[in-house]
Amino acid sequence: MTNLKRSPETSSPPGFKPTPLSISSVPAPSNWNYEATVAEVESIIARIEAGDLDLADVFDQFSTAVEHLRQCETFLLERQQQMGLLIQTLVDEPEDF
């Protein structure tokens, strides 16, 4: 199979405009794990970069990786909001020490 790797200097195809990840509307399963999901995305990337997949499989794997990344982004944004709220409660509390 043809090697699909692109060098960092290679520009995107003409007319290609990457879109930012949007928050996934599909909730992650209750047993979802951030670290395991990141490891799976890394595994998918390695398989795609190896160039051993059929083109249809590349698209399927890429789609799966994007969904995993959306789940990760949602998780991180939720945790960031929680941290912001916790920090705000510390700022708002009077110092009674």
N, C-alpha and C positions, 0 to 999 in steps of 0.2 A: 504494500500500500504506500502511496506517496506520503512523504513526511509533511505534516501540516504546520510545523513550527514556523513562527515568524520571528524575525529578529526585532529587537526593541526599536531599531531605527526605521523599520518598515511602517509606512503610514497606513491608515485605514483605507478600505476600498472607497472609491469615489461615491459620494452621496451617503456614506455611512455616518449616522449621527447616534452615538451611544446615548441611551436614556438612563437616568439615574434609577436605582432600585426604588421601588415603591413599597410601602408597608404591605405585607401580605394580609389579605383578609381571611386567609385560611389559618385557623389556630393550629399551633403545633400540638402533637399528641401529649398526653399527660406525662408520659415517660420520656419526653424529649430532653436531650442533653446538649448544651452548647458545645462542649469540647468534642463530643462524639460527632456532632454535625460538622464542625470545622474539619475534623479528620476525614470525614467522608468527602467533603468538597475537595480537600487536598488530594485524596485518592482519585477522584473523578478527573481532576486536572492532570494528574500524572498519566492516567490512562489515555486521555485525549492527546496530551503532548507526546506520548510514546508513538502515536501514529498507527497503532495496531487495530483500531476500530473501523468498522464500516461507516460510511458517511451518515447513514440513518442512525446508527448507534451514537455517533458523535453528537448529533442533534438531541437525541433522547437524554444522553448523559449531561449535556450542557443545560437542558431544561431542568433536570433534576438539581443540578448545582445552583442554578439561579433561584429555584424555590427554597433550597436550603439557606442560601445567602439572605433571602428575604426573611426567613424565620430568625436567623441570627441577628439581622438588623432590628427586627421587632423586639427581640429579647433585650438587646443592648439599649435601645431607646426607652423601653419600659424601665430598665434598671437605672438609666440615667435620670429619668423623671423621679423615681423613688429616692435616689441620692439627693436630688435637688430639694425635694420635700423635707428630707431629713436634715439637710444643711439649713434650710429655711427655719425649721423648728428650733435649731440650736441658736440661730441668729435672733429669733423672736423671743426666746426665753430670757427672763431677767437673770442677772447674775446674783444668785443667793448664796454665794460661797462664804 
